[in-house]
Amino acid sequence: MPRRRSVERPLGYGERAAFLAVIALNLGLVLRIITEPAERAGLANDITLALLGASALLQVAAALVFVTQLWPRVGPRPIRGKGQQPV
């Protein structure tokens, strides 16, 4: 998708938010990889359930940040008349 670059966003997206999304997604996945096998092996307790909940929240937060980063790039193309140059 085309990037809408500006002075505030020279890359076309918020770099700090993108890094936070990557960190949240990976941390959520690591938590899930560690706690889900323990929970399924019968070691379920309040801590494992809390970690699974935190994992889900981190993954959803990462997805929401991704969508908010991508959303400004989605939009209708302006209609051009004959002979007009693209903007």
Secondary structure, DSSP 8 states (H G I E B T S, - for coil): ------SS-TTSS-HHHHHHHHHHHHHHHHHHHHHHHHIIIII--HHHHHHHHHHHHHHHHHHHHHHHHHGGG--------TT----
